[in-house]
Amino acid sequence: MKKQRKLLSQRHFIFYFLSVWLRRVRRYFDWYFGSKKYASELTNKKLSFRVKKHQSVLLKKLGANDIELQINKITNLKIAVKNIDGVIIKPGETFSFCKLVGLPTRKKGYLLGMELSFGKARAGVGGGICQISNLIHWLAIHSPLTIVERYHHSFDPFPDDGRVLPFGSGATVFYNYRDYQFTNNTKYTFQINLWFSKKCLEGELLVSEELDFAYHVYEKEHQFLKIENEYYRKNEIWRDKYFKKGHGEVLETELIAKNFAKVMYTPENCQYRVSS
């Protein structure tokens, strides 16, 4: 397997921070001088029709050493949710996670939570708020909204613990140059509502008019691979659009994403061994 050359930003921390700073400047320019109109209206008044609902468990079994970071994560989630809950996405508007949430800082009340960076799980201020973007992405891909920016981690840090969604169906964010965005190119108005139950972060995507179609999202070609002495995980995520009424005729089938990520643990079932 050919060894990849390091990017300049990976060779020294100074180059890394310069790279981050430049990307953030570009993002600010796009937000305030670009042609996109970003969703910003928050309201307690809910739209009439539900497109999709989902919930995400707050505390997971990752290890005793991580419990404090997970508890802190819940605080971080509650702060971030206040900036998104009830947001209206009108026709022609773009939802930007980072623009709505802003930079997580201690001054805003954010705590050290777990974040994934440079191939490791580590503590970082505001860590864990990707759980919100993951949930919102799952809602969005069950709708006619158009995903315009989405990133997924290049590594898989932990074994599945009661995983419900397909691997690689989330959306990671890192303020502000790794954003999660979708655009409403439809004639409908959409709304995201988020709240907390005893054990879960809950969310729903609402719409102004009832849709006569819906979506089914599913996984294909899931495999663990061993390449030399390292493990990798791959899959494909597909989506069917179908009529709600009648026999549920499938109108369209599309490939949403192909995922390939390094695995940071030893998987129980590795299907293939690939040599260099």
Buried (B, 14 or more C-beta within 10 A) or exposed (E): EEEEEEEEBEEEEEEBEEBBEEBBEEBEEBBEEEEBEBBEEBEEEEBEBBBBEBBBEBEBEBEEEBEBBBBBBBBBBEBBBEBBBBBBBBBEBBBBBBBBBBEBEEEBEBBBBBBBEEEEBEBBBBBBBBBBBBBBBBBBBBBBBEBBBBBBBEBBBBBEEEEEBBBBBBBBBBBBBBBBBBBBEBEBBBBBBBEBEEEBBBBBBBBBEEBEBBBEBEBEEBBBBBBEEEBBBBBBBBBBBBEEEEEEEEEEEEEBBEBEBBBBEEBEEBEEEEEE
